[in-house]
Structures are given as structure tokens and as C-alpha cells.
Amino acid sequence: MVHNQKHGRFARMLVGVMIVIMAAAGCVSKKACMEPTQANLESLIRQGWDARMAGEWGRIYDLATEAYKQDNNRAAMGEKSNVNIKAYTIRSIEIKADKTAEAVIDFKVKQMGILFPFSLKEYWVWEKGCKWALDLSKK
């Protein structure tokens, strides 16, 4: 009888632990997704431009769409640019009804000691119903 009680307690404890693990896994997976808000997109745009300024092109690759990643190599990403970005400003962000977005970025590049101003339009897509991704296929 004592053996059955110990076995029953162990089984209940094991079930309880499994429930906690499954609940934690559900919370983790939900945290991996974000809402398609302008604030979340702006945060990603800033992360990308901070990475560009630091010359960390692998971080730009991490923000790219899955389609881009299938056709391009993370290690080769940095080989594509030797631009010395010194400053940037997000001029505008427009999220469209189809959950795509356009952002206009003003930035300054330093060449031979001179700052040159540029503007760039970035395209973002809401990917897999879970995250914004930088569409590097559009120019």
C-alpha cells in the first residue's frame, strides 16, 4: 500500500512538472512573436542601422526575409559593403494594409573626411504572421 502511494505521488508530481514545462514552452514561443506595430518595426529599423554603423553586417542578414536567407550567405553579407555610415535618421515609416512597410532613412557617409548625405527607402514584410523582416530583394 505504501509503495502505491509513493508511486501515485511520483506520477502526480511528474504530471505537474510536465504541465509547467509545456506552459513555459508556450510562453517562450509566444515571446518569439511580435505584434505588427510601428513601434516594433521602428525598433528593428534602428537595430539594423546601428548594426550598419558598427559594420556588423551579419546582424542585417539576421533581419532579412527567409527568402533572402535561402539565396544568400550570412558570412558574405559584410563583403558587400565598405560604407562608413556616421549618422542616420528615420524620416518616415508607412505600414500598409497588406502588412508590408516602407521606411525612408536619411543617413550620412564619411568618405575622405567629408560627410555626404543620402536617403534610402527600405522595404519590410510581415513574415509568417510573427515578425517584421527586411526585404533586401527590393532596390
Backbone as CSV, one residue per row, in Angstrom:
resi,resn,N_x,N_y,N_z,CA_x,CA_y,CA_z,C_x,C_y,C_z
1,MET,0.822,-1.194,0.000,0.000,0.000,0.000,0.866,1.258,0.000
2,VAL,1.914,1.268,0.822,2.811,2.416,0.891,3.495,2.615,-0.457
3,HIS,3.879,1.532,-1.082,4.535,1.607,-2.385,3.613,2.264,-3.418
4,ASN,2.338,1.920,-3.449,1.378,2.502,-4.386,1.183,3.990,-4.130
5,GLN,1.187,4.405,-2.858,1.032,5.830,-2.542,2.237,6.617,-3.047
6,LYS,3.437,6.079,-2.858,4.642,6.752,-3.344,4.618,6.839,-4.866
7,HIS,4.211,5.748,-5.484,4.133,5.724,-6.946,3.113,6.758,-7.447
8,GLY,1.969,6.852,-6.767,0.931,7.815,-7.147,1.406,9.253,-6.980
9,ARG,2.110,9.542,-5.883,2.648,10.896,-5.667,3.682,11.239,-6.732
10,PHE,4.527,10.270,-7.039,5.541,10.490,-8.065,4.887,10.781,-9.420
11,ALA,3.866,10.027,-9.755,3.158,10.222,-11.026,2.507,11.602,-11.076
12,ARG,1.865,12.021,-9.973,1.240,13.354,-9.939,2.294,14.452,-10.057
13,MET,3.430,14.254,-9.363,4.498,15.237,-9.441,5.041,15.314,-10.870
14,LEU,5.216,14.169,-11.503,5.711,14.127,-12.871,4.748,14.835,-13.827
15,VAL,3.461,14.598,-13.666,2.454,15.277,-14.491,2.515,16.784,-14.250
16,GLY,2.658,17.184,-12.994,2.755,18.610,-12.668,3.964,19.261,-13.321
17,VAL,5.096,18.586,-13.273,6.315,19.105,-13.906,6.112,19.222,-15.410
18,MET,5.488,18.237,-16.023,5.225,18.275,-17.466,4.332,19.456,-17.838
19,ILE,3.322,19.720,-17.022,2.423,20.849,-17.284,3.196,22.156,-17.212
20,VAL,4.047,22.302,-16.209,4.851,23.524,-16.067,5.774,23.696,-17.268
21,ILE,6.420,22.622,-17.698,7.322,22.696,-18.855,6.556,23.077,-20.114
22,MET,5.396,22.478,-20.324,4.600,22.792,-21.512,4.114,24.232,-21.474
23,ALA,3.717,24.712,-20.315,3.272,26.102,-20.189,4.428,27.048,-20.463
24,ALA,5.601,26.729,-19.938,6.772,27.573,-20.175,7.133,27.585,-21.652
25,ALA,7.055,26.446,-22.306,7.350,26.381,-23.737,6.365,27.233,-24.520
26,GLY,5.114,27.239,-24.130,4.114,28.084,-24.790,4.424,29.548,-24.619
27,CYS,4.863,29.941,-23.439,5.217,31.339,-23.193,6.426,31.738,-24.015
28,VAL,7.406,30.859,-24.100,8.606,31.166,-24.866,8.258,31.353,-26.332
29,SER,7.424,30.470,-26.881,7.091,30.592,-28.293,6.291,31.851,-28.561
30,LYS,5.449,32.269,-27.644,4.695,33.500,-27.838,5.599,34.717,-27.766
31,LYS,6.630,34.673,-26.926,7.551,35.795,-26.817,8.361,35.963,-28.091
32,ALA,8.575,34.885,-28.849,9.350,34.965,-30.073,8.600,35.755,-31.144
33,CYS,7.289,35.823,-31.047,6.490,36.587,-31.998,6.274,38.000,-31.477
34,MET,6.099,38.918,-32.401,5.830,40.300,-32.023,4.563,40.769,-32.706
35,GLU,4.055,41.879,-32.266,2.891,42.488,-32.907,3.369,43.337,-34.089
36,PRO,2.569,43.453,-35.151,2.989,44.222,-36.326,2.796,45.730,-36.138
37,THR,3.341,46.267,-35.059,3.162,47.686,-34.753,4.295,48.524,-35.331
38,GLN,4.029,49.809,-35.451,5.055,50.733,-35.930,6.209,50.809,-34.937
39,ALA,5.908,50.760,-33.646,6.969,50.818,-32.633,7.915,49.622,-32.758
40,ASN,7.373,48.429,-32.974,8.223,47.245,-33.146,9.055,47.343,-34.419
41,LEU,8.450,47.826,-35.491,9.182,47.985,-36.741,10.280,49.031,-36.584
42,GLU,9.964,50.145,-35.957,10.972,51.191,-35.754,12.153,50.659,-34.946
43,SER,11.883,49.848,-33.948,12.951,49.252,-33.146,13.868,48.390,-34.016
44,LEU,13.293,47.603,-34.912,14.095,46.766,-35.804,14.897,47.605,-36.792
45,ILE,14.279,48.668,-37.303,14.993,49.556,-38.224,16.203,50.152,-37.516
46,ARG,16.014,50.607,-36.289,17.136,51.167,-35.512,18.219,50.114,-35.266
47,GLN,17.808,48.893,-34.941,18.791,47.819,-34.746,19.618,47.612,-36.017
48,GLY,18.937,47.639,-37.154,19.626,47.452,-38.425,20.603,48.567,-38.735
49,TRP,20.184,49.798,-38.518,21.069,50.920,-38.823,22.186,51.060,-37.800
50,ASP,21.932,50.713,-36.555,23.018,50.675,-35.564,24.054,49.625,-35.977
51,ALA,23.579,48.489,-36.489,24.487,47.440,-36.967,25.294,47.925,-38.166
52,ARG,24.652,48.627,-39.089,25.376,49.167,-40.248,26.486,50.108,-39.789
53,MET,26.158,50.984,-38.836,27.157,51.936,-38.344,28.325,51.207,-37.679
54,ALA,28.055,50.085,-37.041,29.097,49.310,-36.359,29.809,48.338,-37.311
55,GLY,29.352,48.279,-38.566,29.947,47.358,-39.526,29.606,45.904,-39.252
56,GLU,28.507,45.670,-38.546,28.085,44.312,-38.188,27.021,43.827,-39.180
57,TRP,27.471,43.458,-40.359,26.554,43.131,-41.448,25.816,41.820,-41.231
58,GLY,26.346,40.959,-40.410,25.637,39.725,-40.078,24.321,40.010,-39.376
59,ARG,24.274,41.088,-38.605,23.025,41.468,-37.939,21.986,41.923,-38.958
60,ILE,22.410,42.522,-40.056,21.473,42.898,-41.127,20.907,41.624,-41.750
61,TYR,21.775,40.660,-41.986,21.342,39.368,-42.523,20.280,38.747,-41.624
62,ASP,20.470,38.830,-40.318,19.512,38.254,-39.367,18.134,38.898,-39.470
63,LEU,18.065,40.153,-39.907,16.790,40.862,-40.052,16.103,40.575,-41.386
64,ALA,16.815,39.949,-42.311,16.313,39.752,-43.675,15.217,38.685,-43.738
65,THR,14.489,38.704,-44.859,13.427,37.724,-45.094,14.020,36.320,-45.240
66,GLU,13.187,35.332,-44.990,13.617,33.939,-45.147,14.004,33.658,-46.603
67,ALA,13.290,34.247,-47.553,13.607,34.046,-48.971,15.013,34.557,-49.283
68,TYR,15.373,35.709,-48.748,16.716,36.259,-48.960,17.766,35.326,-48.356
69,LYS,17.488,34.825,-47.162,18.449,33.958,-46.471,18.667,32.643,-47.221
70,GLN,17.648,32.167,-47.926,17.791,30.923,-48.692,18.771,31.092,-49.846
71,ASP,18.824,32.300,-50.408,19.661,32.545,-51.581,20.985,33.230,-51.262
72,ASN,21.199,33.629,-50.010,22.392,34.397,-49.663,23.039,33.848,-48.399
73,ASN,24.311,34.085,-48.294,25.136,33.570,-47.221,25.396,34.667,-46.184
74,ARG,25.247,34.349,-44.894,25.456,35.330,-43.820,26.888,35.861,-43.827
75,ALA,27.860,34.982,-43.999,29.265,35.386,-43.958,29.612,36.348,-45.090
76,ALA,28.967,36.186,-46.245,29.257,37.039,-47.394,28.585,38.403,-47.300
77,MET,27.677,38.562,-46.361,26.920,39.812,-46.250,27.843,41.024,-46.077
78,GLY,28.849,40.906,-45.238,29.758,42.019,-44.976,30.647,42.367,-46.145
79,GLU,30.850,41.419,-47.045,31.693,41.658,-48.209,31.040,42.615,-49.197
80,LYS,29.737,42.824,-49.044,29.006,43.646,-49.999,29.121,45.139,-49.711
81,SER,29.663,45.494,-48.557,29.653,46.910,-48.228,30.919,47.338,-47.510
82,ASN,31.420,48.472,-47.930,32.512,49.110,-47.217,32.116,50.553,-46.891
83,VAL,30.825,50.768,-46.743,30.290,52.103,-46.481,30.550,52.477,-45.028
84,ASN,30.996,53.693,-44.814,31.305,54.201,-43.485,30.172,55.128,-43.029
85,ILE,29.101,54.549,-42.504,27.927,55.323,-42.090,28.213,55.971,-40.743
86,LYS,27.980,57.277,-40.672,28.279,58.033,-39.455,27.039,58.455,-38.684
87,ALA,25.900,58.579,-39.351,24.669,59.004,-38.672,23.478,58.602,-39.528
88,TYR,22.328,58.442,-38.872,21.096,58.160,-39.613,19.906,58.745,-38.867
89,THR,18.853,58.999,-39.624,17.576,59.453,-39.075,16.471,58.727,-39.830
90,ILE,15.503,58.231,-39.094,14.336,57.627,-39.739,13.390,58.769,-40.097
91,ARG,13.245,59.033,-41.382,12.379,60.128,-41.823,10.909,59.729,-41.753
92,SER,10.606,58.502,-42.201,9.200,58.078,-42.183,9.099,56.560,-42.181
93,ILE,7.978,56.093,-41.641,7.620,54.675,-41.674,6.148,54.606,-42.058
94,GLU,5.849,53.825,-43.086,4.458,53.651,-43.511,4.136,52.160,-43.548
95,ILE,3.206,51.751,-42.700,2.744,50.364,-42.701,1.472,50.301,-43.534
96,LYS,1.460,49.399,-44.497,0.327,49.288,-45.412,-0.640,48.198,-44.951
97,ALA,-1.821,48.203,-45.526,-2.877,47.258,-45.139,-2.466,45.802,-45.354
98,ASP,-1.612,45.548,-46.349,-1.189,44.170,-46.630,-0.018,43.720,-45.750
99,LYS,0.242,44.479,-44.699,1.318,44.190,-43.738,2.692,44.181,-44.394
100,THR,2.865,45.097,-45.320,4.198,45.437,-45.804,4.451,46.849,-45.305
101,ALA,5.695,47.264,-45.342,6.012,48.599,-44.846,7.157,49.191,-45.652
102,GLU,7.155,50.512,-45.697,8.250,51.252,-46.312,8.772,52.239,-45.283
103,ALA,10.084,52.320,-45.197,10.719,53.284,-44.305,11.719,54.088,-45.124
104,VAL,11.754,55.385,-44.889,12.738,56.236,-45.543,13.758,56.639,-44.486
105,ILE,15.018,56.361,-44.795,16.110,56.627,-43.875,17.042,57.653,-44.514
106,ASP,17.337,58.717,-43.788,18.363,59.674,-44.193,19.629,59.293,-43.436
107,PHE,20.752,59.246,-44.134,21.996,58.875,-43.460,23.175,59.624,-44.059
108,LYS,24.261,59.643,-43.297,25.478,60.324,-43.737,26.621,59.320,-43.787
109,VAL,27.364,59.408,-44.892,28.510,58.541,-45.125,29.756,59.413,-45.148
110,LYS,30.800,58.941,-44.498,32.053,59.697,-44.478,33.038,59.065,-45.451
111,GLN,33.489,59.870,-46.405,34.498,59.475,-47.376,35.533,60.585,-47.442
112,MET,36.783,60.236,-47.317,37.895,61.192,-47.385,37.660,62.393,-46.474
113,GLY,37.119,62.144,-45.294,36.920,63.199,-44.310,35.705,64.077,-44.549
114,ILE,34.923,63.787,-45.568,33.747,64.602,-45.899,32.487,63.772,-45.660
115,LEU,31.474,64.392,-45.024,30.183,63.728,-44.818,29.279,63.978,-46.016
116,PHE,28.774,62.915,-46.599,27.863,63.002,-47.734,26.483,62.511,-47.301
117,PRO,25.431,63.307,-47.568,24.075,62.885,-47.185,23.428,62.009,-48.268
118,PHE,22.695,61.005,-47.826,21.956,60.112,-48.712,20.598,59.807,-48.094
119,SER,19.700,59.296,-48.918,18.413,58.776,-48.452,18.216,57.400,-49.068
120,LEU,17.531,56.545,-48.331,17.288,55.184,-48.789,15.886,54.768,-48.377
121,LYS,15.188,54.097,-49.284,13.883,53.529,-48.943,14.089,52.041,-48.665
122,GLU,13.649,51.619,-47.483,13.706,50.210,-47.104,12.315,49.611,-47.195
123,TYR,12.272,48.333,-47.514,11.009,47.612,-47.599,11.020,46.491,-46.567
124,TRP,9.929,46.388,-45.829,9.782,45.377,-44.787,8.501,44.601,-45.041
125,VAL,8.500,43.328,-44.665,7.306,42.490,-44.802,7.019,41.807,-43.470
126,TRP,5.728,41.573,-43.226,5.304,40.838,-42.039,5.393,39.371,-42.410
127,GLU,6.331,38.655,-41.791,6.656,37.303,-42.217,6.127,36.258,-41.238
128,LYS,5.472,35.253,-41.788,4.961,34.110,-41.028,4.022,34.525,-39.902
129,GLY,3.377,35.676,-40.043,2.447,36.135,-39.017,3.101,36.378,-37.678
130,CYS,4.409,36.615,-37.684,5.131,36.635,-36.410,6.170,37.745,-36.275
131,LYS,6.749,38.210,-37.385,7.847,39.177,-37.256,7.993,40.021,-38.518
132,TRP,8.555,41.206,-38.327,8.932,42.047,-39.453,10.259,41.530,-39.995
133,ALA,10.401,41.518,-41.322,11.651,41.094,-41.954,12.012,42.090,-43.050
134,LEU,13.281,42.405,-43.143,13.799,43.350,-44.127,13.858,42.676,-45.493
135,ASP,13.182,43.271,-46.471,13.144,42.714,-47.826,14.298,43.307,-48.622
136,LEU,15.415,42.616,-48.640,16.608,43.099,-49.333,16.570,42.822,-50.829
137,SER,15.533,42.135,-51.300,15.424,41.858,-52.732,14.945,43.082,-53.502
138,LYS,14.295,44.018,-52.816,13.815,45.242,-53.478,14.897,46.302,-53.425
139,LYS,15.012,47.037,-54.493,16.012,48.118,-54.566,15.322,49.453,-54.626
